Amino acid sequence: MTDINNWIDSEVKGNDVVLFMKGTPTFPQCGFSGQVVQILDYLGVDYKGINVLENADIRQGIKEYSNWPTIPQLYVKGEFVGGCDIIREMFQGGELQGFLTGKGIAVAEVPASA
């Protein structure tokens, strides 16, 4: 498990935005992963999607790494942000955009009424 933990750690710290998800950004395999993909795509965020369904060790390892029981999991600049509900709430409240830009992540201009 140490190898998986090290691999996850390097992915989380080596990419500005990482989404551990079921499926891929172009073909999400669950509704929750799909919602986070839609939000990130809507905001024009450049991110890396990691499909936990391809490897049981990664799927279990990410839950232990974050001490968070569900997938998807979003990391920004090495920091665990949350799962689908948290990301959706932050997005709907306008907090996600500010959080991302505060971390130096480019976000597309979206209409204020969105």
C-alpha positions, 0 to 999 in steps of 0.5 A, a space after each residue: 500500500 505504501 507504493 500506492 500512497 506514494 503514487 497518489 501523493 506524487 499525483 496530488 502534489 505534481 498536478 495543480 488540479 487532480 480529480 480522482 473519479 469513476 471513469 474519465 473526464 470525457 466519459 464519467 462512470 457515475 453521476 457524482 463524478 460527472 457533476 464535478 467534471 461538468 463544473 470544472 469544464 464549465 469553469 474552464 479549469 485545466 485538470 487531470 482526471 484519474 480513473 479509480 475504476 482501473 485499479 482497485 489499489 488506487 480506488 481504496 488508496 485514495 480513500 485512505 489517503 484523504 480519509 474521505 470515504 467517497 469518490 470523486 475527490 478533488 485536489 487543488 495544489 496538493 490540498 483536498 477540497 472535497 467530493 461532489 456535494 462540497 464542490 457543487 455547494 462551493 460552485 453554486 455559492 460562488 466560492 469555488 471560483 474564488 478558491 481556485 483563482 486564489 490558488 492561482 488556477 485559471 478560471 474562465 469568465 462566467 456570467 454573474 447570473 450563472 
